[in-house]
Amino acid sequence: MNDNTLSRVASLPQLAGFQATNNKDNLTINNHGNGHGHGGNIVRSRSSAELVDADEAHSVQPHTGYKKVLVTGGAGFIGSHVVEALLDRGDDVVIIDEMNDYYDVLIKESNIQYLQSLVTSRDRHRLVFYKGDICDEELMIRIFQEEKIEWICHLAARAGVRPSIEDPFVYIHSNIRGTTLLLELASKFKIENFVFASSSR
Ligand SMILES: NC(=O)c1ccc[n+]([C@@H]2O[C@H](COP(=O)([O-])OP(=O)(O)OC[C@H]3O[C@@H](n4cnc5c(N)ncnc54)[C@H](O)[C@@H]3O)[C@@H](O)[C@H]2O)c1
């Protein structure tokens, strides 16, 4: 990893353009409920130490210029909402998602269909979807070369504690091997900004 990599780290709400508001004890993140499930407000209690951390994280201003963003896990719950927010504010998006069956694949397919419906036929190039594994190095290199990725939002992951005990190897594959490969490629292709919001590790 060289000094050009990961030079700026924005919080997920900033990257996605979410509005975050503070009050004394709670952080409220409003997402603009959008028809592909899971809209609404998220409110969680925070300690004072977390408040300081959150304030520091929010000192990075949201990026407003055009960019091309690779969203890994873009068919998933959080990823599909991030993709919608990025498209909404004018960025182009490349999704890679292996569409695994950790839960009903139809939900992921309908997320992709919904996102594709957001770009008109004239703007098809604004959203590119690759079905594949982030550990497939050949595919990933091709995506970086052909798509000219500038930013990365890495959300592809295996989530869930209990299944990780039952089958740890798929977790090591996606969460550790996949993330390591992505960081290496981010360095190699001089990615400006890498957001890693995953809590699955
Ligand atoms: N959902 C939540 O409430 C929540 C809260 C906090 C943190 N997180 C974390 O955010 C991350 C994403 O969560 P989510 O709820 O969107 O999960 P999700 O399962 O809905 O989405 C993850 C996506 O990654 C894809 N994926 C997994 N391994 C892959 C691989 N090797 N190659 C390509 N694609 C792959 C899956 O097919 C899936 O579509 C996870 O790390 C999760 O722990 C989630």
The ligand as a Tripos MOL2 file, in Angstrom:
@<TRIPOS>MOLECULE
LIG
   44    48     1     0     0
SMALL
NO_CHARGES

@<TRIPOS>ATOM
      1 N1        -27.4780   -4.6710    7.4240 N.am      1 LIG1
      2 C1        -27.1230   -4.0500    8.5430 C.2       1 LIG1
      3 O1        -27.9570   -3.6420    9.3540 O.2       1 LIG1
      4 C2        -25.6750   -3.7940    8.8240 C.ar      1 LIG1
      5 C3        -25.3370   -3.0070    9.9030 C.ar      1 LIG1
      6 C4        -23.9910   -2.7490   10.1480 C.ar      1 LIG1
      7 C5        -23.0370   -3.2910    9.3440 C.ar      1 LIG1
      8 N2        -23.3760   -4.0700    8.3150 N.ar      1 LIG1
      9 C6        -22.2940   -4.6450    7.5070 C.3       1 LIG1
     10 O2        -22.3310   -4.1010    6.1910 O.3       1 LIG1
     11 C7        -21.9360   -5.1040    5.2580 C.3       1 LIG1
     12 C8        -23.0410   -5.3170    4.2180 C.3       1 LIG1
     13 O3        -24.2020   -5.7200    4.9010 O.3       1 LIG1
     14 P1        -25.5720   -6.0000    4.1510 P.3       1 LIG1
     15 O4        -26.6220   -6.0030    5.1950 O.co2     1 LIG1
     16 O5        -25.7100   -5.1060    2.9670 O.co2     1 LIG1
     17 O6        -25.3070   -7.5100    3.6930 O.3       1 LIG1
     18 P2        -25.8830   -8.2600    2.4100 P.3       1 LIG1
     19 O7        -25.6330   -9.7150    2.6480 O.co2     1 LIG1
     20 O8        -27.2690   -7.7910    2.1140 O.co2     1 LIG1
     21 O9        -24.9400   -7.7270    1.2440 O.3       1 LIG1
     22 C9        -23.6350   -8.1900    1.0340 C.3       1 LIG1
     23 C10       -23.5050   -8.5050   -0.4370 C.3       1 LIG1
     24 O10       -22.1560   -8.9250   -0.6690 O.3       1 LIG1
     25 C11       -22.2010   -9.9660   -1.6260 C.3       1 LIG1
     26 N3        -20.9610  -10.7410   -1.4700 N.ar      1 LIG1
     27 C12       -20.5600  -11.4620   -0.4000 C.ar      1 LIG1
     28 N4        -19.3670  -12.0420   -0.6440 N.ar      1 LIG1
     29 C13       -19.0130  -11.6570   -1.8960 C.ar      1 LIG1
     30 C14       -17.8840  -11.9230   -2.7180 C.ar      1 LIG1
     31 N5        -16.8780  -12.7310   -2.3240 N.pl3     1 LIG1
     32 N6        -17.8350  -11.3650   -3.9460 N.ar      1 LIG1
     33 C15       -18.8480  -10.5700   -4.3890 C.ar      1 LIG1
     34 N7        -19.9470  -10.2750   -3.6490 N.ar      1 LIG1
     35 C16       -20.0170  -10.8230   -2.4220 C.ar      1 LIG1
     36 C17       -23.4470  -10.7640   -1.3170 C.3       1 LIG1
     37 O11       -23.9320  -11.4920   -2.4270 O.3       1 LIG1
     38 C18       -24.4020   -9.6580   -0.8750 C.3       1 LIG1
     39 O12       -25.2410   -9.2310   -1.9450 O.3       1 LIG1
     40 C19       -21.6660   -6.3670    6.0970 C.3       1 LIG1
     41 O13       -20.3040   -6.4070    6.4180 O.3       1 LIG1
     42 C20       -22.4570   -6.1350    7.3510 C.3       1 LIG1
     43 O14       -21.9230   -6.8160    8.4540 O.3       1 LIG1
     44 C21       -24.6720   -4.3380    8.0410 C.ar      1 LIG1
@<TRIPOS>BOND
     1     1     2 1
     2     2     3 2
     3     2     4 1
     4     4     5 ar
     5     4    44 ar
     6     5     6 ar
     7     6     7 ar
     8     7     8 ar
     9     8     9 1
    10     8    44 ar
    11     9    10 1
    12     9    42 1
    13    10    11 1
    14    11    12 1
    15    11    40 1
    16    12    13 1
    17    13    14 1
    18    14    15 2
    19    14    16 1
    20    14    17 1
    21    17    18 1
    22    18    19 2
    23    18    20 1
    24    18    21 1
    25    21    22 1
    26    22    23 1
    27    23    24 1
    28    23    38 1
    29    24    25 1
    30    25    26 1
    31    25    36 1
    32    26    27 ar
    33    26    35 ar
    34    27    28 ar
    35    28    29 ar
    36    29    30 ar
    37    29    35 ar
    38    30    31 1
    39    30    32 ar
    40    32    33 ar
    41    33    34 ar
    42    34    35 ar
    43    36    37 1
    44    36    38 1
    45    38    39 1
    46    40    41 1
    47    40    42 1
    48    42    43 1
@<TRIPOS>SUBSTRUCTURE
     1 LIG1         1 GROUP 0 **** ****
